[in-house]
Amino acid sequence: MSSSPITPYATTCCIVGGGPAGLMLGYLLARAGIDVTVLEKHADFLRDFRGDTIHPSTLEVMHQLGLLDELLTLPHQRAESLHAEVAGRDIKLADFTRLPTRCKFIAFMPQWEFLNFLAQQAAAFPNFRLLTSTQVHQLLYDRGQVCGVLADTPEGPIRVRSQLVIGTDGRNSVVREQAALSSRSFGAPRDVLWMKLSKQPGDPAWSMGHTGPKQNFIMIDRGDYWQCGYSIDKGSFDAIRHSGLEKFLLHLAEVAPFQDDRLQEIVEWDQVKLLSIRIDRLDRWAKPGVLCIGDAAHAM
Ligand SMILES: Cc1cc2nc3c(=O)[nH]c(=O)nc-3n(C[C@H](O)[C@H](O)[C@H](O)COP(=O)(O)OP(=O)(O)OC[C@H]3O[C@@H](n4cnc5c(N)ncnc54)[C@H](O)[C@@H]3O)c2cc1C
């Protein structure tokens, strides 16, 4: 922690974490006229392969808020159905065209585009503030009730006083931990490795899954590239890395419907992002002065 003087700051509602949960809530509260401040530890929203799917129910909410048409002017791809190969047969896993919603598709959009959009919409309200590069590390208490947070900023620490602290700081939530909210884990047997491969003329219109004979390989059409996922046994990524990139790529070549040269685009492990799948849920989401929502309350 820095030894600079602590800057005092006051807001009615302090939201910790500028992910989808934090920014959507910030927007809604600001729109309702409440003084709200979102604290985000990163300087921007640029994170790869994070919740890039915007589901029909979320698009319906955006429609109800009057934001849908503008949102859909941002670059995105649409999936009206999801397919997978099961026992060598192409199976339609989901058909969104029959949903009673305005948008009968999943929109694939980089999460940072969605977050920038929400932040811009919220910034139109004078009672909304977003403090980036601001990392919360402690809850403040007054007579047993949470009354704010301590955070570090590039200019030094700040003490944020607020009537309510809302933890939307994701699956490794500091707010959840500091508030001593207990959670139950439901376990998950698999993890997913995400990678980008180029899209080339002549590629078939694969959507989810692929039409080859193999399992565990996922492909999502992202316009000018393929987002590829490979499902592995939980916790096995370290061992896979240890065996070497070359061996991993040889294995991928057996399950991916690409020629080997496409896989040669992966030249270092930094291009392979681990999604450690977790399913857990808080027993109680709130205590006096504090509430957790989003992945901080229920990672899935
Ligand atoms: C690698 C990966 C891939 C995923 N892919 C998909 C997908 O394809 N489809 C899908 O639907 N979901 C996906 N998910 C899940 C999805 O991203 C989450 O469910 C969703 O982002 C949760 O939103 P949230 O706002 O609750 O938390 P998060 O998105 O995790 O946001 C938390 C925010 O809090 C900030 N923060 C954390 N700690 C602090 C602190 N101490 N102080 C200040 N700020 C803090 C973080 O920087 C972050 O911006 C993926 C998740 C991961 C990790």
The ligand as an SDF file (V2000), in Angstrom:
LIG
                    3D

 53 58  0  0  0  0  0  0  0  0999 V2000
  -11.5760  -16.3620  -20.1840 C   0  0  0  0  0  0  0  0  0  0  0  0
  -13.0820  -16.2300  -20.0340 C   0  0  0  0  0  0  0  0  0  0  0  0
  -13.9250  -16.4750  -21.1320 C   0  0  0  0  0  0  0  0  0  0  0  0
  -15.3080  -16.3630  -21.0080 C   0  0  0  0  0  0  0  0  0  0  0  0
  -16.0960  -16.6110  -22.1020 N   0  0  0  0  0  0  0  0  0  0  0  0
  -17.4420  -16.4430  -22.0150 C   0  0  0  0  0  0  0  0  0  0  0  0
  -18.2960  -16.5850  -23.1510 C   0  0  0  0  0  0  0  0  0  0  0  0
  -17.8400  -16.8780  -24.2400 O   0  0  0  0  0  0  0  0  0  0  0  0
  -19.6370  -16.3770  -22.9830 N   0  0  0  0  0  0  0  0  0  0  0  0
  -20.1700  -16.0050  -21.7870 C   0  0  0  0  0  0  0  0  0  0  0  0
  -21.3800  -15.7750  -21.7010 O   0  0  0  0  0  0  0  0  0  0  0  0
  -19.3890  -15.8550  -20.7010 N   0  0  0  0  0  0  0  0  0  0  0  0
  -18.0500  -16.0690  -20.7790 C   0  0  0  0  0  0  0  0  0  0  0  0
  -17.2570  -15.8940  -19.6830 N   0  0  0  0  0  0  0  0  0  0  0  0
  -17.8980  -15.4970  -18.4550 C   0  0  0  0  0  0  0  0  0  0  0  0
  -18.1670  -13.9940  -18.4740 C   0  0  0  0  0  0  0  0  0  0  0  0
  -17.0110  -13.3080  -18.9020 O   0  0  0  0  0  0  0  0  0  0  0  0
  -18.5660  -13.5880  -17.0820 C   0  0  0  0  0  0  0  0  0  0  0  0
  -19.6840  -14.3320  -16.6620 O   0  0  0  0  0  0  0  0  0  0  0  0
  -18.9320  -12.1150  -17.0260 C   0  0  0  0  0  0  0  0  0  0  0  0
  -17.8930  -11.3150  -17.5300 O   0  0  0  0  0  0  0  0  0  0  0  0
  -19.2040  -11.7860  -15.5780 C   0  0  0  0  0  0  0  0  0  0  0  0
  -19.4400  -10.4180  -15.4640 O   0  0  0  0  0  0  0  0  0  0  0  0
  -19.1380   -9.6680  -14.1200 P   0  0  0  0  0  0  0  0  0  0  0  0
  -19.3580   -8.2380  -14.4140 O   0  0  0  0  0  0  0  0  0  0  0  0
  -19.8900  -10.3050  -13.0080 O   0  0  0  0  0  0  0  0  0  0  0  0
  -17.5920   -9.9500  -13.7850 O   0  0  0  0  0  0  0  0  0  0  0  0
  -16.3030   -9.6690  -14.6620 P   0  0  0  0  0  0  0  0  0  0  0  0
  -16.5990   -9.6130  -16.0980 O   0  0  0  0  0  0  0  0  0  0  0  0
  -15.2750  -10.6340  -14.1920 O   0  0  0  0  0  0  0  0  0  0  0  0
  -15.9020   -8.2070  -14.2380 O   0  0  0  0  0  0  0  0  0  0  0  0
  -15.2800   -7.9220  -13.0140 C   0  0  0  0  0  0  0  0  0  0  0  0
  -14.5750   -6.6000  -13.1590 C   0  0  0  0  0  0  0  0  0  0  0  0
  -14.0900   -6.2310  -11.8820 O   0  0  0  0  0  0  0  0  0  0  0  0
  -12.7640   -5.7610  -12.0030 C   0  0  0  0  0  0  0  0  0  0  0  0
  -12.1270   -5.9730  -10.6970 N   0  0  0  0  0  0  0  0  0  0  0  0
  -11.7730   -7.1520  -10.1390 C   0  0  0  0  0  0  0  0  0  0  0  0
  -11.2710   -6.9600   -8.9140 N   0  0  0  0  0  0  0  0  0  0  0  0
  -11.3070   -5.6240   -8.7000 C   0  0  0  0  0  0  0  0  0  0  0  0
  -10.9100   -4.8090   -7.5940 C   0  0  0  0  0  0  0  0  0  0  0  0
  -10.3730   -5.3320   -6.4800 N   0  0  0  0  0  0  0  0  0  0  0  0
  -11.0670   -3.4710   -7.6870 N   0  0  0  0  0  0  0  0  0  0  0  0
  -11.6290   -2.9170   -8.8310 C   0  0  0  0  0  0  0  0  0  0  0  0
  -12.0040   -3.6440   -9.8990 N   0  0  0  0  0  0  0  0  0  0  0  0
  -11.8580   -4.9880   -9.8340 C   0  0  0  0  0  0  0  0  0  0  0  0
  -12.1660   -6.5820  -13.1210 C   0  0  0  0  0  0  0  0  0  0  0  0
  -11.0540   -5.9430  -13.7060 O   0  0  0  0  0  0  0  0  0  0  0  0
  -13.3460   -6.6990  -14.0710 C   0  0  0  0  0  0  0  0  0  0  0  0
  -13.3950   -5.6320  -15.0000 O   0  0  0  0  0  0  0  0  0  0  0  0
  -15.8760  -16.0020  -19.7680 C   0  0  0  0  0  0  0  0  0  0  0  0
  -15.0420  -15.7400  -18.6670 C   0  0  0  0  0  0  0  0  0  0  0  0
  -13.6710  -15.8660  -18.7840 C   0  0  0  0  0  0  0  0  0  0  0  0
  -12.7920  -15.6070  -17.5620 C   0  0  0  0  0  0  0  0  0  0  0  0
  1  2  1  0
  2  3  1  0
  2 52  2  0
  3  4  2  0
  4  5  1  0
  4 50  1  0
  5  6  2  0
  6  7  1  0
  6 13  1  0
  7  8  2  0
  7  9  1  0
  9 10  1  0
 10 11  2  0
 10 12  1  0
 12 13  2  0
 13 14  1  0
 14 15  1  0
 14 50  1  0
 15 16  1  0
 16 17  1  0
 16 18  1  0
 18 19  1  0
 18 20  1  0
 20 21  1  0
 20 22  1  0
 22 23  1  0
 23 24  1  0
 24 25  2  0
 24 26  1  0
 24 27  1  0
 27 28  1  0
 28 29  2  0
 28 30  1  0
 28 31  1  0
 31 32  1  0
 32 33  1  0
 33 34  1  0
 33 48  1  0
 34 35  1  0
 35 36  1  0
 35 46  1  0
 36 37  1  0
 36 45  1  0
 37 38  2  0
 38 39  1  0
 39 40  1  0
 39 45  2  0
 40 41  1  0
 40 42  2  0
 42 43  1  0
 43 44  2  0
 44 45  1  0
 46 47  1  0
 46 48  1  0
 48 49  1  0
 50 51  2  0
 51 52  1  0
 52 53  1  0
M  END
$$$$
